Amino acid sequence: MESEDVKRSCFRKMAHNPAPAGSQLCEDMQTCTTSAGETLNSGGCDTIMDQEKVVKKEEPEDEGYFYGDGERSEANVTPVDQSDEEFTKAVKEEEEPEEDDYLCGGTPSVRRVIIVDEDNEVFQKKPIKEEEPEDDDYLYCENCRSFFISECEVHGPAVFIHDTLVPMGVNDRAKQTLPLGLEILKSSISDSGLGVFNKGETIPVGMHFGPYQGDLVDREEAMNSVYSWVIYKSMQCEEYIDAKRETHANWMRYVNCARNSEEKNLMAFQYQGGILYRCCQPIKPGQELLVWYEEEYAKHLGVTFDYLWSKKSTNGNGEVGLY
């Protein structure tokens, strides 16, 4: 009778606690249910109670397991030994990833993210790095002594004095393209023929004239003309513009070269594939316009420019008289 009371006491304790996991339950139950004639192992029930204190992993939902006969379990099912063929092993199916999450062989795919402008609903392209400006995209501020693109931060945008519009091919076109306030007279430089003078108000520093107009010619023809300028394209490429034909040139062909850098009031330079003249000294009324060259322009051209400048700065023609 004493062993029977112990048994009932053990089962009362078990009724208030969840079932232990696995085969341990079976072993402990065997310890508690020994024959009545043998001494009951008092530690058996305590072992069951101690094991209940172990923190369990989150148990799968009831629907994840089945009995061997196909009926759904209403409570936690004690896992069975793998060797026991009377029960079917329960396997919880993990959530399968979407098919497009993997490439062939199970390799995760790389998703392409497209940014959409929510306001305009326009696909945004990946920003493209802007190209660096070319050397001849820069203008120069004589006051700040610095280069700029489009607009000086202190003095604003560059100012251009435009030619008088005359169609190409018109006789004496070059003279007719003179801007207002300029005139063509005999040069103040001895034996230099004609030159361009200011007959209006003082032309301030920073005024721009051009571009220089003429025919694109080959190197040989340019080297033999006092009206030509060279245009830098790349280390292997140059263009030559020649204003020898008055019908296809503008008034800039009549501007003489200064005899030295102190005498100059205009600077020749290359800008966006053309030749411009920039006023670098105030040009007073009655004063002749005399051009020099900007070092930034000449540095790319080497001996080609040296030869052309030498020819332009000597009296190669009695009419224009480039000195």
C-alpha positions as CSV (number, residue, x, y, z in Angstrom):
1,M,0.0,0.0,0.0
2,E,2.8,2.4,0.7
3,S,4.2,1.9,-2.8
4,E,0.7,2.5,-4.3
5,D,0.5,5.9,-2.4
6,V,3.9,6.9,-3.7
7,K,2.8,6.1,-7.2
8,R,-0.3,8.2,-6.9
9,S,1.8,11.0,-5.5
10,C,4.1,10.9,-8.5
11,F,1.3,11.0,-10.9
12,R,-0.3,13.9,-9.1
13,K,2.9,15.9,-9.5
14,M,3.0,15.0,-13.2
15,A,-0.5,16.1,-13.8
16,H,0.3,19.7,-13.0
17,N,3.4,19.9,-15.3
18,P,3.9,19.6,-19.0
19,A,5.2,16.2,-20.2
20,P,9.0,15.9,-20.4
21,A,10.5,15.5,-23.8
22,G,11.6,12.4,-25.6
23,S,12.6,9.0,-24.3
24,Q,13.5,10.5,-21.0
25,L,9.8,10.4,-20.1
26,C,9.6,6.7,-20.8
27,E,12.7,6.0,-18.6
28,D,11.4,8.1,-15.7
29,M,8.0,6.5,-15.9
30,Q,9.6,3.1,-15.8
31,T,11.4,4.2,-12.6
32,C,8.1,5.2,-11.0
33,T,6.2,2.1,-12.1
34,T,8.4,-0.6,-10.7
35,S,6.8,-3.7,-9.2
36,A,5.0,-3.3,-5.8
37,G,7.3,-5.7,-4.1
38,E,10.5,-3.7,-4.9
39,T,11.7,-0.6,-3.2
40,L,10.6,2.5,-5.3
41,N,13.5,4.8,-6.4
42,S,12.4,8.0,-4.8
43,G,14.7,10.0,-7.0
44,G,12.9,9.0,-10.2
45,C,10.0,11.4,-9.8
46,D,12.3,14.2,-8.7
47,T,14.3,13.6,-11.9
48,I,11.1,14.2,-13.9
49,M,10.4,17.4,-12.1
50,D,14.0,18.7,-12.4
51,Q,14.0,18.1,-16.2
52,E,10.8,20.2,-16.5
53,K,12.8,23.3,-15.5
54,V,14.9,23.1,-18.7
55,V,13.9,25.9,-21.1
56,K,12.4,24.4,-24.2
57,K,12.6,25.7,-27.8
58,E,9.4,27.2,-29.2
59,E,7.2,24.2,-30.1
60,P,5.8,24.0,-33.5
61,E,2.1,24.4,-34.0
62,D,-0.1,21.3,-33.5
63,E,-0.8,21.0,-37.2
64,G,2.9,20.4,-37.7
65,Y,2.7,16.8,-36.4
66,F,0.6,13.7,-37.0
67,Y,0.0,10.3,-35.4
68,G,1.1,7.3,-37.3
69,D,-2.5,6.5,-38.2
70,G,-3.0,10.0,-39.8
71,E,-5.1,11.5,-36.9
72,R,-4.1,15.1,-35.9
73,S,-2.7,15.4,-32.4
74,E,-4.6,17.6,-29.9
75,A,-1.6,18.0,-27.5
76,N,2.1,18.0,-27.6
77,V,3.4,14.8,-29.1
78,T,6.4,13.1,-27.6
79,P,9.1,12.5,-30.2
80,V,9.8,8.9,-30.7
81,D,13.1,7.1,-31.3
82,Q,14.1,7.1,-35.0
83,S,14.4,3.3,-34.9
84,D,10.7,3.0,-34.0
85,E,8.9,2.2,-37.3
86,E,5.4,2.5,-35.8
87,F,5.4,6.2,-36.0
88,T,6.1,8.6,-38.9
89,K,8.8,11.1,-38.3
90,A,7.3,14.6,-38.2
91,V,9.1,17.2,-40.3
92,K,8.2,20.8,-40.2
93,E,8.5,22.3,-43.7
94,E,10.4,25.5,-43.7
95,E,9.1,28.4,-45.7
96,E,10.4,28.0,-49.2
97,P,12.0,31.2,-50.7
98,E,10.6,32.7,-53.8
99,E,11.9,31.2,-57.0
100,D,13.3,34.5,-58.2
101,D,15.4,34.7,-54.9
102,Y,17.8,32.1,-56.3
103,L,19.8,31.6,-59.4
104,C,20.8,28.2,-60.7
105,G,22.5,26.1,-58.2
106,G,20.9,27.8,-55.2
107,T,23.0,31.0,-55.5
108,P,21.1,34.1,-54.2
109,S,20.3,36.5,-57.0
110,V,21.3,40.1,-57.1
111,R,18.3,42.4,-57.3
112,R,18.5,45.5,-59.5
113,V,17.0,48.5,-57.7
114,I,15.4,51.2,-59.9
115,I,14.8,54.5,-58.2
116,V,11.6,56.2,-59.2
117,D,10.7,59.8,-58.7
118,E,7.6,59.6,-56.7
119,D,6.4,63.0,-57.8
120,N,6.9,62.7,-61.5
121,E,6.9,58.8,-61.6
122,V,9.9,59.0,-63.9
123,F,12.7,56.4,-63.8
124,Q,15.9,57.9,-62.4
125,K,19.0,57.0,-64.2
126,K,22.2,56.5,-62.2
127,P,23.9,59.9,-62.0
128,I,26.6,60.2,-64.6
129,K,29.7,61.9,-63.7
130,E,30.0,65.1,-65.6
131,E,32.9,65.4,-68.0
132,E,35.7,67.7,-67.1
133,P,35.6,70.9,-69.1
134,E,38.1,71.3,-71.9
135,D,40.8,73.9,-71.7
136,D,39.1,76.1,-74.2
137,D,35.8,76.2,-72.2
138,Y,37.3,78.7,-69.8
139,L,37.2,82.5,-70.0
140,Y,39.6,84.8,-68.1
141,C,38.7,87.7,-65.8
142,E,41.3,90.4,-66.2
143,N,40.2,92.0,-62.9
144,C,40.3,88.9,-60.7
145,R,43.2,87.4,-62.6
146,S,41.5,84.0,-62.7
147,F,39.7,81.7,-65.1
148,F,36.0,80.9,-65.0
149,I,33.3,79.1,-67.0
150,S,30.4,81.3,-68.3
151,E,30.4,83.7,-65.4
152,C,32.9,85.3,-63.0
153,E,31.7,85.0,-59.4
154,V,32.6,88.7,-58.8
155,H,32.1,90.5,-62.1
156,G,29.4,88.3,-63.7
157,P,29.2,86.9,-67.2
158,A,31.6,87.8,-70.0
159,V,30.5,90.6,-72.3
160,F,30.8,90.3,-76.1
161,I,30.7,93.0,-78.8
162,H,29.1,91.3,-81.8
163,D,29.9,91.8,-85.4
164,T,27.6,93.6,-87.8
165,L,25.7,90.8,-89.6
166,V,26.7,90.4,-93.2
167,P,26.1,87.3,-95.4
168,M,29.1,85.2,-96.4
169,G,30.4,85.8,-100.0
170,V,29.6,89.5,-100.1
171,N,32.2,91.7,-101.7
172,D,34.2,93.6,-99.0
173,R,32.5,91.6,-96.4
174,A,35.3,91.8,-93.8
175,K,35.1,95.6,-93.5
176,Q,31.3,95.6,-93.4
177,T,31.3,93.3,-90.3
178,L,32.9,96.1,-88.1
179,P,31.0,96.5,-84.8
180,L,29.7,100.0,-84.0
181,G,32.3,102.2,-82.6
182,L,35.2,100.8,-84.6
183,E,36.7,101.9,-87.9
184,I,39.5,100.9,-90.3
185,L,42.2,103.4,-91.0
186,K,45.9,103.5,-91.8
187,S,47.9,101.8,-89.0
188,S,49.9,103.9,-86.5
189,I,52.7,101.4,-87.0
190,S,55.1,102.4,-89.7
191,D,54.7,100.4,-93.0
192,S,51.9,98.3,-91.6
193,G,49.1,99.3,-93.9
194,L,45.6,99.3,-92.4
195,G,44.5,98.9,-88.8
196,V,41.4,99.0,-86.6
197,F,40.8,102.0,-84.3
198,N,38.3,102.9,-81.6
199,K,36.2,105.9,-82.6
200,G,33.6,105.7,-79.8
201,E,33.8,105.6,-76.1
202,T,36.6,103.9,-74.1
203,I,36.4,100.1,-74.5
204,P,36.6,98.7,-71.0
205,V,38.7,95.8,-69.9
206,G,36.9,92.5,-70.3
207,M,35.1,93.1,-73.6
208,H,35.3,90.2,-76.0
209,F,35.4,90.3,-79.8
210,G,34.9,87.4,-82.2
211,P,35.2,84.7,-83.2
212,Y,37.8,85.1,-85.9
213,Q,36.3,84.2,-89.2
214,G,37.8,82.6,-92.3
215,D,38.3,79.4,-94.3
216,L,39.5,76.2,-92.8
217,V,42.7,75.3,-94.7
218,D,45.5,72.7,-94.5
219,R,48.7,73.2,-92.7
220,E,50.8,74.2,-95.7
221,E,48.4,76.9,-96.7
222,A,48.2,78.3,-93.2
223,M,51.9,78.4,-92.8
224,N,52.1,80.7,-95.9
225,S,49.4,83.2,-94.8
226,V,49.7,86.1,-92.4
227,Y,46.0,85.9,-91.8
228,S,45.9,82.5,-90.2
229,W,45.5,81.2,-86.7
230,V,45.9,77.6,-85.5
231,I,43.2,75.9,-83.4
232,Y,44.2,73.2,-81.0
233,K,42.1,70.0,-81.0
234,S,44.3,67.4,-79.4
235,M,48.0,66.3,-79.3
236,Q,47.6,64.8,-82.7
237,C,45.2,67.2,-84.3
238,E,45.1,70.9,-85.2
239,E,42.9,73.0,-87.4
240,Y,43.9,76.2,-89.3
241,I,41.7,79.1,-90.0
242,D,42.7,81.6,-92.7
243,A,41.1,85.0,-93.3
244,K,42.9,85.7,-96.5
245,R,39.6,85.9,-98.5
246,E,37.8,89.1,-97.5
247,T,34.4,87.6,-98.7
248,H,34.6,84.9,-96.1
249,A,36.4,86.8,-93.3
250,N,35.5,89.4,-90.7
251,W,37.0,92.7,-89.6
252,M,39.4,90.9,-87.1
253,R,41.8,90.2,-90.1
254,Y,42.7,93.9,-90.0
255,V,43.9,94.0,-86.4
256,N,47.6,94.2,-86.2
257,C,49.9,92.4,-83.8
258,A,51.5,94.4,-81.0
259,R,55.3,94.9,-81.3
260,N,55.7,93.8,-77.7
261,S,53.6,92.6,-74.8
262,E,53.5,96.1,-73.2
263,E,51.9,97.6,-76.3
264,K,49.0,95.2,-76.5
265,N,45.4,96.0,-75.5
266,L,43.9,92.8,-76.9
267,M,44.7,89.1,-76.1
268,A,44.1,86.3,-78.6
269,F,42.9,83.0,-77.1
270,Q,41.0,79.9,-78.1
271,Y,37.5,79.5,-76.8
272,Q,35.2,76.5,-77.7
273,G,37.0,75.8,-81.0
274,G,37.4,79.4,-82.2
275,I,39.7,82.4,-81.7
276,L,38.5,85.4,-79.7
277,Y,40.1,88.7,-78.8
278,R,39.7,90.0,-75.2
279,C,40.3,93.5,-74.1
280,C,43.1,93.5,-71.5
281,Q,43.8,97.2,-71.4
282,P,41.3,100.1,-71.7
283,I,41.2,101.3,-75.3
284,K,40.6,105.0,-75.5
285,P,39.0,106.9,-78.4
286,G,41.3,107.2,-81.3
287,Q,43.6,104.4,-80.1
288,E,44.5,101.4,-82.4
289,L,43.6,97.9,-81.4
290,L,46.7,95.7,-81.1
291,V,46.7,92.0,-80.3
292,W,49.0,89.7,-78.4
293,Y,48.5,86.0,-77.5
294,E,47.5,84.3,-74.3
295,E,50.1,81.9,-73.0
296,E,47.5,79.3,-72.1
297,Y,46.5,79.2,-75.7
298,A,50.1,79.1,-77.1
299,K,51.4,76.4,-74.7
300,H,49.7,73.5,-76.5
301,L,50.8,74.5,-80.0
302,G,54.6,74.5,-79.8
303,V,56.7,75.3,-82.9
304,T,53.5,75.5,-85.0
305,F,52.4,78.6,-83.2
306,D,55.9,80.0,-83.0
307,Y,56.2,79.9,-86.8
308,L,52.7,81.4,-87.4
309,W,53.3,84.2,-84.8
310,S,56.6,85.1,-86.3
311,K,55.1,85.4,-89.7
312,K,52.0,87.3,-88.5
313,S,54.2,89.8,-86.5
314,T,56.3,90.8,-89.6
315,N,55.1,93.1,-92.4
316,G,54.0,90.3,-94.8
317,N,51.5,92.4,-96.6
318,G,51.4,96.0,-97.6
319,E,47.6,96.2,-97.1
320,V,47.2,94.7,-93.6
321,G,50.8,95.1,-92.4
322,L,50.8,92.6,-89.6
323,Y,53.8,93.8,-87.7
